[in-house]
């Protein structure tokens, strides 16, 4: 039986950072990372941007070169999927029938793309953006593609739409709600990005429900909407969220539902098993204490550092300020905090200038900012969110007033 002192399931940002942090903090035991992909850990956000566009080769996506891992005696089991966990025996079993023992287990399994459930969803030409292999399949089909239908107006869908438009494709974005980014941003930001995409030639369909994928000889040729309209295309890109990959943990008795539940040190309810990243449901201070999952590189990395400290016997719990980013066309959106639950918002600057910020407040306190081409607002905004500052709204709305001058206000 193979075994390691620490086994890490998942080779994304969280799994990679957990291994790195353990070595940085002096962990001398054996470390094994198990991943279901054939590649060493690589950055995921560029997949729908620089990698899809061809501007960045895969080698530049690697989180660390191969030599880094071998020099630190960090082992990998790639193209391997975990089928079951026995928490009492401290072993896991792979789909290939192997048994691997662990002293402590870090589950960084991420999630799988939520798939369409409509007729025709399994047609060729229907794609999901989660792994390098997903995007490689899209790239291989590109020469035969003139029209693309993007299902989902979240960040993945909009980023893919921007890149595909830049590649000369005719793109239609299909969003079921009445605005894009409705789940994560306020209306001013939604309308701004809708306008931007339309200005670049994208057909943005709002309040549009997908009824099925039209196919010819197994190949997608269109998306049929609930109102009967058919959007012709040679490729469909679906970005409608993920389903956390936690089935072996739940089957082993871990508490969870929409994610596996963890405490402040990212410990699950099972002894010696931690969970981090997209699949970990935690009580988040910046969400009013609600139990949530955060799908971000920041969350994965910061939780990995917390677990490494816990394994090394250190103190500290996860309480990091959430942050995110998105690149679309020449726009850099930087978000800090969580806007869910806001009861007021303030727009700093004029969206028509393509450089502005949306500040979200709850009970007068700043809880989040969306900053479009406004790096200074983003940097200072971290202090406003971390300090739950209640600023003067007139000053907050004045783009001539540096946000850093409001950090010390009551």
Residue pairs with C-beta under 8 A, 6 or more apart in sequence:
1 91
1 99
1 100
1 101
2 32
2 77
2 98
2 99
2 100
2 101
3 30
3 91
3 100
3 101
3 102
4 29
4 30
4 31
4 32
4 75
4 100
4 101
4 102
4 103
5 29
5 30
5 31
5 102
5 103
5 104
6 19
6 22
6 27
6 29
6 30
6 31
6 32
6 102
6 103
6 104
6 105
6 106
6 311
7 31
7 32
7 33
7 34
7 92
7 100
7 102
7 104
7 105
7 106
8 15
8 18
8 19
8 31
8 32
8 33
8 34
8 105
8 106
8 108
9 15
9 33
9 34
9 82
9 92
9 105
9 106
9 107
9 108
9 109
10 33
10 34
10 35
10 107
10 108
10 109
10 110
10 277
11 33
11 34
11 35
11 37
11 39
11 40
11 41
11 76
11 78
12 41
12 44
12 108
12 110
12 277
12 278
12 300
13 41
13 43
13 44
13 63
13 277
13 297
13 300
13 301
13 304
14 108
14 110
14 276
14 277
14 278
14 300
14 301
14 303
14 304
15 33
15 35
15 41
15 106
15 108
15 277
15 304
16 33
16 41
16 63
16 64
16 304
17 300
17 301
17 304
17 305
18 106
18 108
18 276
18 304
18 307
18 308
19 31
19 33
19 69
19 72
19 74
20 64
20 304
21 304
21 305
21 307
21 308
21 309
22 31
22 308
22 311
22 312
23 31
23 72
23 74
24 308
25 308
25 309
25 312
25 314
26 312
27 308
27 311
27 312
29 103
30 73
30 75
31 73
31 74
31 75
32 74
32 75
32 76
32 77
32 100
33 41
33 74
33 75
33 76
33 77
34 76
34 77
34 80
34 82
34 94
34 100
35 41
35 76
35 77
35 78
35 79
35 80
36 79
36 80
36 81
37 78
37 79
37 131
37 132
37 133
38 78
38 79
39 58
39 78
39 132
40 62
40 63
40 64
40 66
40 69
40 76
40 78
41 62
41 63
41 64
42 58
42 61
42 62
42 63
42 132
43 61
43 62
43 63
43 297
44 130
44 297
45 297
45 325
46 56
46 61
47 61
47 129
47 130
47 131
47 132
47 134
47 135
48 129
48 135
48 156
48 159
48 160
48 163
49 159
49 162
49 163
49 327
50 56
51 58
51 61
51 132
51 135
52 129
52 135
52 138
52 139
52 160
52 163
52 164
53 163
53 166
53 167
54 139
58 132
61 132
69 76
77 94
77 100
80 94
80 95
80 96
80 98
81 94
81 95
82 92
82 93
82 94
82 95
82 109
82 248
83 93
83 94
83 95
83 248
84 92
84 93
84 248
84 251
84 252
85 91
85 92
85 93
85 105
85 248
85 249
85 251
85 252
85 270
85 273
86 92
86 93
86 252
87 252
87 253
87 270
87 271
87 272
87 273
89 101
90 101
90 102
90 103
90 105
90 272
91 99
91 100
91 101
91 102
92 99
92 100
92 102
92 105
92 248
93 99
93 100
94 100
102 272
103 272
104 272
104 273
104 274
104 311
105 272
105 273
105 274
106 273
106 274
106 275
106 276
106 304
106 307
107 246
107 249
107 260
107 268
107 273
107 274
107 275
107 276
107 279
107 280
108 275
108 276
108 277
108 279
108 300
108 304
109 244
109 245
109 246
109 277
109 279
110 242
110 244
110 245
110 277
110 278
110 279
111 242
111 243
111 244
111 245
111 278
111 279
111 295
112 130
112 242
112 243
112 245
113 128
113 129
113 130
113 238
113 239
113 240
113 241
113 242
113 243
114 240
114 241
114 242
114 243
115 121
115 128
115 238
116 126
116 151
116 210
116 213
116 238
116 240
118 210
118 211
118 212
118 213
119 211
119 212
119 213
120 126
120 212
120 213
120 214
120 215
120 220
121 212
121 213
123 213
123 215
123 218
123 219
123 220
123 236
124 215
124 218
124 219
124 220
125 141
125 219
125 220
125 233
125 234
125 235
125 236
126 213
126 220
126 236
126 238
127 134
127 137
127 138
127 235
127 236
127 237
127 238
128 134
128 237
128 238
128 239
129 135
129 138
129 156
129 160
129 237
129 239
130 242
138 235
138 237
141 234
141 235
142 167
144 234
145 169
145 234
145 235
146 169
146 170
146 234
147 169
147 170
147 171
147 172
147 232
147 233
147 234
147 235
148 161
148 164
148 169
148 170
148 171
148 172
148 233
148 234
148 235
148 236
148 237
149 171
149 172
149 174
149 222
149 223
149 231
149 233
149 235
149 236
149 237
150 157
150 158
150 160
150 161
150 164
150 171
150 172
150 173
150 174
150 236
150 237
150 238
150 239
151 157
151 174
151 210
151 223
151 236
151 237
151 238
151 239
151 240
152 173
152 174
152 175
152 238
152 239
152 240
152 241
153 173
153 174
153 175
153 177
153 179
153 180
153 181
153 182
153 204
153 206
154 180
154 181
154 183
154 184
154 239
154 240
154 241
155 181
155 184
155 239
155 324
155 326
156 239
157 173
157 175
157 180
157 237
157 239
158 173
158 180
158 181
158 193
158 197
158 326
158 328
159 326
159 327
159 328
160 237
160 239
161 171
161 173
161 197
161 202
161 328
162 197
162 200
162 327
162 328
162 329
164 171
164 237
165 171
165 197
165 200
165 201
165 202
166 329
169 235
170 201
170 203
171 201
171 202
171 203
172 202
172 203
172 204
172 205
172 223
172 231
172 233
173 180
173 197
173 202
173 203
173 204
173 205
174 205
174 208
174 210
174 223
174 225
174 231
175 182
175 204
175 205
175 206
175 207
175 208
176 207
176 208
176 209
176 210
177 183
177 206
177 207
178 206
178 207
179 187
179 190
179 191
179 194
179 206
180 190
180 193
180 194
180 204
180 206
181 189
181 190
181 193
182 190
184 335
184 339
184 340
185 335
185 339
185 358
185 370
186 339
186 342
186 345
186 358
186 360
186 370
188 345
188 347
188 351
188 358
189 333
189 358
189 370
189 372
191 351
192 351
192 356
192 372
193 328
194 204
194 206
196 328
196 329
196 331
196 354
197 204
197 328
198 204
200 329
203 231
205 225
205 231
208 225
208 226
208 227
209 225
209 226
210 223
210 224
210 225
210 226
211 224
211 225
211 226
212 223
212 224
213 220
213 222
213 223
213 224
213 236
214 220
214 221
214 222
214 223
214 224
214 230
215 221
219 234
220 233
220 234
220 235
220 236
221 232
221 233
221 234
222 230
222 231
222 232
222 233
223 230
223 231
223 233
223 236
224 230
225 231
242 278
242 295
244 258
244 259
244 260
244 278
244 279
244 293
245 279
246 254
246 256
246 259
246 260
246 275
246 279
249 256
249 260
249 268
249 270
249 273
249 275
250 256
250 260
252 270
253 269
253 270
254 260
254 261
254 268
254 269
254 270
254 273
254 275
255 261
255 268
255 269
256 268
256 281
257 281
258 281
258 293
259 279
259 280
259 281
259 293
260 268
260 275
260 279
260 280
260 281
261 268
261 269
261 281
261 282
261 291
262 268
262 274
262 275
262 276
262 280
262 281
262 282
263 282
263 317
264 282
264 283
264 306
264 317
264 318
264 319
265 274
265 306
265 307
265 310
265 316
265 317
265 318
266 274
266 275
266 276
266 280
266 282
266 303
266 306
266 307
266 310
266 318
267 273
267 274
267 310
268 274
268 275
274 307
274 310
276 300
276 303
276 304
276 306
276 307
277 299
277 300
277 303
277 304
278 293
278 294
278 295
278 299
278 300
279 293
280 293
280 303
281 291
281 292
281 293
282 291
282 292
282 293
282 303
282 318
283 289
283 290
283 291
284 290
284 291
284 292
284 294
284 322
284 338
285 319
286 321
286 322
286 337
286 338
286 367
286 385
287 338
287 340
287 341
288 341
288 362
292 338
294 322
296 322
296 323
296 324
298 320
298 322
298 323
298 324
299 320
299 322
302 318
302 320
303 318
306 316
306 317
306 318
309 315
309 316
310 316
321 336
321 337
321 382
321 385
321 386
322 336
322 337
322 338
323 334
323 335
323 336
323 337
323 382
324 334
324 335
325 332
325 333
325 334
325 335
326 333
326 335
327 333
331 354
331 372
331 373
332 372
332 373
332 375
333 370
333 371
333 372
334 370
334 371
334 374
334 375
334 378
335 368
335 369
335 370
335 371
336 368
336 369
336 371
336 378
336 381
336 382
336 385
337 360
337 366
337 367
337 368
337 369
337 381
337 385
338 367
338 368
339 345
339 360
339 367
339 368
339 370
341 362
341 367
342 360
342 361
342 362
342 367
342 368
343 361
343 362
343 363
344 360
344 361
344 362
344 364
345 358
345 359
345 360
345 361
346 358
346 359
346 361
346 393
346 396
346 397
347 356
347 357
347 358
347 359
347 397
348 356
348 357
348 358
348 359
348 374
348 377
348 396
348 397
348 398
348 399
349 355
349 356
349 357
349 374
349 399
350 356
351 372
354 372
354 373
355 372
355 373
355 374
356 372
356 373
356 374
356 399
357 369
357 370
357 371
357 372
357 374
357 377
357 378
357 381
357 399
358 369
358 370
359 366
359 368
359 369
359 381
359 384
359 396
360 366
360 367
360 368
360 369
360 370
361 367
364 390
365 388
365 389
365 390
366 381
366 384
366 385
366 388
366 389
366 390
366 391
366 396
367 385
367 388
368 385
369 377
369 378
369 381
369 384
369 385
371 377
371 378
371 381
376 402
376 403
376 404
377 403
379 404
380 402
380 403
380 404
380 406
380 407
381 403
383 389
383 403
383 404
383 407
384 391
384 403
384 406
384 407
387 407
389 406
389 407
389 409
390 409
390 410
391 406
391 409
392 406
392 409
395 401
395 405
395 406
396 403
396 406
